[in-house]
């Protein structure tokens, strides 16, 4: 009997990559994690710090700094390389990082190719959807085996915002932010449910309790959460770490779990050749199925506008 070790490689040892690694370790989702970063000293420091933490956690894991040849036998590659948005510039759009991120990708893509890695790629570098598409195209990767966490985190923020507005626990709420991990994301309110019951029905049945809910304000509050966190402490860490762990768990556990991740559309929602975040069934093959939701005309119009924006940004990325 052959016992295999689950190995994850993480490119980028910054706030996001390190916190993602810690959640993976604390949840026992890997036996080996290798960090790669242009700042070798930082990668060594993060790996050593994380390795030390495992002494008092439930699972044994080996954590170390390495280089691209070390990812050859990894099962999952997490791409967490890229700059944070410049809050001082007065901009609040993840697309502002596109140029700098593409320059980093031009360096790492040939190194990934040369490494011999053939596993599943999870991108969390921003702009998440465009970067996942760029990696898939430049690497020539099987689109089912590359995805971005994208609105997995945004959907958690939506559920939290609805919970705060209604009083229902967020774990009892089913809701998605769709399309882009960015400014054009939207919430399809026609599909939001509480314990399986549509929220819109609850609003009609209990106007005295829910009639004053401002759905657009709730969606905006969820969308702005990332910028509040970024502006307050310089980076998002814990939420994205938990999102990464959920996606990895669904893949390693062959769970067939539905999560909103960014994947290459092949006709779903009326689009091809664009990465967009939609509910997907995840298992050990990667994205096993795209779930096509029935959107209202207004929701579909928002989806169309978001896709238009992402297509334009992807075109820009290819021209850089």
N, C-alpha and C positions, 0 to 999 in steps of 0.2 A: 504494500500500500504506500502510495506517495502522498506525503503531507506537504501542501504548498503554503508558502508565506504570501500574504497579501502585501504588495509593495506599491507605494504611491510616491511619485516624484512631484515636487513643487518648484516651479520656476518663479522666483520672487520671494525673498525672505523678509519682506516689509511687514507692516501691521496686519494686512489682510492675510498674507501667506502664513505668517506665524500663528495668528489666532485660529486660522483654519486648521493648521496642523495640530494645535492644542485640542480642539474639539474632536478631531479624528482620533487622537491618542486617548482622550478621556472617555470616549465612547467605544474604545476597543475595536476600531475599524481598520486597523492596519498593524502588521508586525514589523514593517520597515518603511521609513520615510526618509527620502533624500532631498535636500535643499540645494538649489542652484541659484546663484545670484552673481551679478557682475561685481558686487562688493563681497568678495570672498570672506573677508573678516566678519562681516555681518552674518553671512550664512553660517559660518562656523559658530558664532556666538549664539544665534537663534537655535541651531541644532543642539548645542550643548545644554542650553537652558531647558529646552523641551525634553531632552533625554533625562535630565536630572528630575524633572517633574514626574516622569513615569515610575520612579521608585515608590511613590505614594499613591499611584493610581492602580486600577484593578488589573490592567493587562501589561504584559511585557512588550516593549517595542524598541527597535533600534532606530535612532535618529542621528543623521550625520550630514555634513556638507559634502557635496560631490561635484561632478561635472557631467556633461552630456552623455558620455559613454555609460554612466551609471544608470541612465533611464532605460537602457535597452530591454531589461527584463521587468520593467514596472508594468503593473496592470492598468493603472490610471495615471495620467499626467495632468496636473492642475497648473494652468497658466495664470499667474498672478503678478505679471510684470507690467509696469507702466507707472506713469506719474499720477499724483493726485491733482484734482482741479485746483486752480489758483483762486481761492476765495477772495483774495485782496483785489483781484482784477474786476470784481463786481459781476462776474459771470456765474450763471447757475445751470450750465448745460454740460453734461458729460462729454458732448461732442468736442469740446475745446481741447480735450486730451488726445484727439485722434492723430494729429500729426506726430506728436512725440511718441505715441504708442506704436504707430506704424514703423517709425525708425527703429524701435526696439525689436519689433517683429521681423524686420529685414535681417537682423542679426541672428535671432534665435531659430527662424524657420529652417535654414540650411543645416543648422546643428541638430535639430530634431530629426531631420531627414537622414543625416549621416549616422545617427545614434543606433538605428535599427529598431527603435521603439515602434510597436504596432498595436498598442492597447487603445483605451478610450481616453479622449481628451475632454477635459472640462475647463472652459475658459471663464475667468472672472474679471479679466482686464477690461477696462472701459474704453470706448463705448462697447458694452458687452456683446450686443447682437452683431454689430458690424465687425468686431474683432473676430468673433467665432466664424463668421462667413469668410473673412480674409484668410484665417488659418486653414479653413477647409479647402479653399481654392488653391492657395499657394502650396499646401502640403499634398494636395490631391487625395484628401482623406475620405474614407467612406462616410457619407453624411450621417449615417445612423450611429457612428462611433465618435462624433464630436458634437458638443452642445455647450451652451452657456447656462449658468444658474439664472441669469437674467431676472425675470420677475418673481422668482421663487421668494426672494426677500421682500419685494414690493407687495406680494400677495399677503405675506405675514403682517406687513404694516397695515394693509387694508383691513384685515381681520381684527387687528388691535384697535384701529380707529372706529370700526363698527361696534366693537365691544364697548368701548368707552362711551359711545353715543347711545347705545341701547341697554346696556347693563347685562347682556348675555356674554358668557365666557367665550373668548375667541376660539377655543377648541371646539365649540358647538356651532361655529359659523363656517359656512363654505363660501368662499369668495375669491375671485382672482383679479389681479392686475394683469392686463394682457398687452402683447405686442412688443413694446420696447422697455428696456431698463433705462428709462430716461424721461424726457419732458413730454413725449407724445403717448406715454402709457395711458390706459383708461380702464375703468371698472365697468363691466357689463352688469348693470344693476338688475336686469331682468333675470339673471341667473343666480343671484345671491340668495342663499337660504340659511335659515336658522332651524337646526334639527330637521332638515329636509323640507321645511315650509318656506316658500318664497317670502323674502323680506317685504316685497311690494304688497303681498297679500296681508301681512301683519300690519302694515301701515294703513291699509284700507279698513281692516277689521277693528283696529285700535287707534283711531285718529287722535284721541285724547292723550295717548301715551307716545305715539310715534309720528303723529301728523306734522310735527314741526321739524322733523329730521331734514337737514339740508344735505342731500346725497352728494352734490358736487363739492360742497365744503369738506365733507368727510374724505372724499377721494383726493382732494387737494392737500388735506392735512397728512394723509398717508404718503403722498408723493413728495411733500416737503420734508418728511422725516429725515431722509438721508442728508439733506443739506443742513438741517438743524444739528445733526450729529457731527457732520464734517466741520461745520463752522465752530462748534463748541469744543471739539477736542482734536480736530485735525484729520481724523479718519474714521471710517466705520470698521468695526472689528467683530463684535460678538454676534450680531445678527447674521452677517455674511458667513461667519464661521459655522453657525448652526445650519444655515442653508446648504453650505458645501457638504456637511456631514449627512444631511438628509438625502441629497442626491447620491453620494457615495454609498450610503447604506442601501438605497434602492437598487443600485447596480450590483454591488457585492452580494447582497442578499437575494438577488434574482426575484425581487418582490413583485414585479409587475404593478408597481405603485404609480399613481397618477400625480405628477407634479408639473407646475408651469415652468418650462424651460425653453430656451431658444433653440430651434432646430431649423433645418432647411426645409421649407415648404415645397411640396411637389404637386401642387394643384389644390391643396386644402385651402379653404377660405378664399379661393379664386386666385391664388398666387403661386408662382414658381420662382426659383432662383432668388430667394430672399430668406434670411434667417429672421424669425419672429418668435416671440415667446407665447406659447399656447400650451394647454394641458397635453402632456405626453405620458405614455406608459413606458416606464423605465425598468429594464432588467439587465442581466449580465451581458446582453448584446448591445446595450446602449439604449437608443431611442427605438423601441419596438413598434410604436404606433403613435400617430398623431390623432388626438380626439378633436373632432370638428364640432364646435358648439354652434347652436342656432342663435345668432345674434339678431337683434332688432335692426331696423333700417338705420336708426341713429347710431347704434353701436358699430354697425358695419362701416358707416361713414368715418367714424373715429379710427377704426382699424385701417381703413384705406389711407387716411391721412398719415397715420403713423408709418405704414409701409412705404409710402411715398418718400417720407423723410429718411428712413433707413436706406432705401435704395440710392438716394442722392448721396448720402454719406459714404456708402460703400463705393460708389463711383469715384468719389473724391479720394478714398483710401487707395484705390487701384492706380490713381494718377500720381500719387505722391512718390 
